[in-house]
Amino acid sequence: MSGTLYVVATPIGNLDDWSNRAVETLRRADHIAAEDTRHTGRLLSHFGIKTPTFALHEHNEDQRSERAVEQLQSGESIALVLVVLVQCKCRCFDTEMR
């Protein structure tokens, strides 16, 4: 039995810009994998979400992603929270500055 991986992008600026669907996905997931646990923690606190959270970023992805795959293979669900728009914005500024 395979689990489900949900990819959830964070809102920029106003916390209330997060969709109800994103909030419900995080509440229903078995685990939340956060690229930035400090930022995600503030969002989860704002919405009263108590789902267990772990860090998943470039410095630990080799070891932590193996465990996440095992969790998914055992039927658990993981919501992966990414600060996607912030990264895209930074890359745009980086390109403009070259």
N, C-alpha and C positions, 0 to 999 in steps of 0.2 A: 504494500500500500504506500503510495507516495503522498507527501504533504504538499502544501502550496506555499510558494514564495510570492509575496505581494511587494511591489515597489511603490513607495510613498514619498513624494517630494514635499519639502517643507515650504510653508508660506514665507514670503519676504515681507518684513515689516509688521503688518497687522495680524495678530494671532487669530483673529476671527475670520481671516481669509481662508483658513483651512476648511475644506469641505466636510460636510457631515459624513460622507462616504469614507474619507480618509480617517476620521476620528473613529468611526465604527470598525473599520478594518483593524486599527491598532488595538481597540478594545477586545476584539474577537480572536486576534492572533494568539498563538501559544507563547511566542517570543517576539521581541523587537530587536533587530540588529541596527545599531546606530553608527553612522559614519562619525558623527560628532555628538558624544553623549551629553555634553553640557547643554548644547542647544536643544537637543531632543528632550532632555530632562525637563527643561523649562516648558516646552510645549505639552509634554505629558502631564506635568503638574497643573498647568492651566486648565486642561480638560479633564482632570481627575482620572487619568488612565494609569492603572496599576500593573499592567502587563510586564513580566520580567524582561529586562533589557540587558543587552551585552554590546560591547564595542566591536565594531568590524571596520577596520580601516587599513591603509597601506602598510602600517607597521606590524600588524598582527594577522593579516588576512591569510597567510599560509597556514598557520596553526588553527585559527578560529574557523576558517571556511570549511575545513575538514569536518569539524564537529557540527557545523550548520547543515552540511550535506547529510550527515548521519541522522540528524533530527528530521530533516525533510523526508529521507528514505523511510523513516519509522512512522511517517504519517502526521507529523507535527507541522504546524504552519508558522512561518516567519514573515514578519513585515520588515522590510529593509527600508530604513528612513535615510534619504539622501538629501544633502544640501545642494541639489542639482543646479538650481537657478543662480545661486551665489557663485558657484564654480564657473558657470558659463559666462557670467558677467565679468569675473576676474580675467578669464581667458580673453574676452573681447578687449578689455582695457590693455592687457599685455600685448595683444596684437597691434593695437593702435599706437602703442608707445614705441614699437620697433621701427 
